[in-house]
Amino acid sequence: MDLATFLAATLVAHIGFAICVTVHAAVTGRDAGNWPFITLAIGLAGIAGYFFYDSSESGPLYSNN
């Protein structure tokens, strides 16, 4: 895979991820905050942050406590 193809595929994937985060936030009534922008910038790490970060608590959103 050449560099241009890789960069295009990465850009398309990150845009798709950001759309998924935005749609999920709208459907669940959750505030997406800056997570769509973070997801555009760093992809999968942004998705993980959106799903596991809860600003109202000090721990992850889905804990086994």
CYANA upper distance limits for C-alpha pairs under 8 A (distance plus 0.5 A):
  1 MET  CA      5 THR  CA      6.89
  1 MET  CA      6 PHE  CA      6.98
  2 ASP  CA      6 PHE  CA      6.82
  3 LEU  CA      7 LEU  CA      6.61
  4 ALA  CA      8 ALA  CA      6.60
  5 THR  CA      9 ALA  CA      6.59
  6 PHE  CA     10 THR  CA      6.58
  7 LEU  CA     11 LEU  CA      6.57
  8 ALA  CA     12 VAL  CA      6.67
  9 ALA  CA     13 ALA  CA      6.58
 10 THR  CA     14 HIS  CA      6.63
 11 LEU  CA     15 ILE  CA      6.66
 12 VAL  CA     16 GLY  CA      6.67
 13 ALA  CA     17 PHE  CA      6.63
 13 ALA  CA     43 GLY  CA      8.28
 14 HIS  CA     18 ALA  CA      6.61
 14 HIS  CA     39 THR  CA      7.00
 14 HIS  CA     40 LEU  CA      5.61
 14 HIS  CA     41 ALA  CA      8.09
 14 HIS  CA     42 ILE  CA      8.19
 14 HIS  CA     43 GLY  CA      5.67
 14 HIS  CA     44 LEU  CA      8.50
 15 ILE  CA     19 ILE  CA      6.72
 15 ILE  CA     40 LEU  CA      6.45
 16 GLY  CA     20 CYS  CA      6.74
 17 PHE  CA     21 VAL  CA      6.80
 17 PHE  CA     36 PRO  CA      8.47
 17 PHE  CA     39 THR  CA      7.16
 17 PHE  CA     40 LEU  CA      7.95
 17 PHE  CA     43 GLY  CA      7.28
 17 PHE  CA     44 LEU  CA      8.19
 17 PHE  CA     47 ILE  CA      7.70
 18 ALA  CA     22 THR  CA      6.70
 18 ALA  CA     35 TRP  CA      8.27
 18 ALA  CA     36 PRO  CA      5.13
 18 ALA  CA     37 PHE  CA      7.60
 18 ALA  CA     39 THR  CA      5.96
 18 ALA  CA     40 LEU  CA      6.34
 18 ALA  CA     43 GLY  CA      8.40
 18 ALA  CA     47 ILE  CA      8.45
 19 ILE  CA     23 VAL  CA      6.56
 19 ILE  CA     36 PRO  CA      7.75
 20 CYS  CA     24 HIS  CA      6.45
 21 VAL  CA     25 ALA  CA      6.64
 21 VAL  CA     32 ALA  CA      7.66
 21 VAL  CA     35 TRP  CA      7.82
 21 VAL  CA     36 PRO  CA      6.55
 21 VAL  CA     47 ILE  CA      7.39
 21 VAL  CA     50 TYR  CA      7.96
 22 THR  CA     26 ALA  CA      6.77
 22 THR  CA     32 ALA  CA      6.81
 22 THR  CA     36 PRO  CA      6.74
 23 VAL  CA     27 VAL  CA      6.58
 24 HIS  CA     28 THR  CA      6.55
 24 HIS  CA     30 ARG  CA      8.46
 25 ALA  CA     29 GLY  CA      6.26
 25 ALA  CA     30 ARG  CA      5.17
 25 ALA  CA     31 ASP  CA      6.47
 25 ALA  CA     32 ALA  CA      5.90
 26 ALA  CA     30 ARG  CA      6.95
 26 ALA  CA     31 ASP  CA      8.19
 26 ALA  CA     32 ALA  CA      8.43
 32 ALA  CA     36 PRO  CA      7.40
 32 ALA  CA     50 TYR  CA      7.98
 34 ASN  CA     38 ILE  CA      6.74
 35 TRP  CA     39 THR  CA      6.35
 35 TRP  CA     46 GLY  CA      6.64
 35 TRP  CA     47 ILE  CA      7.92
 35 TRP  CA     49 GLY  CA      7.97
 35 TRP  CA     50 TYR  CA      6.31
 36 PRO  CA     40 LEU  CA      6.73
 36 PRO  CA     46 GLY  CA      8.00
 37 PHE  CA     41 ALA  CA      6.87
 38 ILE  CA     42 ILE  CA      6.57
 38 ILE  CA     43 GLY  CA      7.93
 38 ILE  CA     46 GLY  CA      5.81
 39 THR  CA     43 GLY  CA      5.00
 39 THR  CA     44 LEU  CA      7.26
 39 THR  CA     45 ALA  CA      7.49
 39 THR  CA     46 GLY  CA      4.59
 39 THR  CA     47 ILE  CA      6.54
 40 LEU  CA     46 GLY  CA      8.23
 41 ALA  CA     46 GLY  CA      8.39
 42 ILE  CA     46 GLY  CA      6.46
 43 GLY  CA     47 ILE  CA      7.22
 44 LEU  CA     48 ALA  CA      6.75
 45 ALA  CA     49 GLY  CA      6.61
 46 GLY  CA     50 TYR  CA      6.63
 47 ILE  CA     51 PHE  CA      6.79
 48 ALA  CA     52 PHE  CA      6.43
 48 ALA  CA     53 TYR  CA      8.47
 49 GLY  CA     53 TYR  CA      5.78
 51 PHE  CA     61 LEU  CA      7.58
 52 PHE  CA     60 PRO  CA      5.54
 52 PHE  CA     61 LEU  CA      5.35
 52 PHE  CA     62 TYR  CA      6.89
 53 TYR  CA     59 GLY  CA      8.04
 53 TYR  CA     60 PRO  CA      5.85
 53 TYR  CA     61 LEU  CA      6.18
 54 ASP  CA     58 SER  CA      7.83
 54 ASP  CA     59 GLY  CA      7.59
 54 ASP  CA     60 PRO  CA      6.58
 54 ASP  CA     61 LEU  CA      5.68
 57 GLU  CA     61 LEU  CA      8.35
 59 GLY  CA     63 SER  CA      7.95
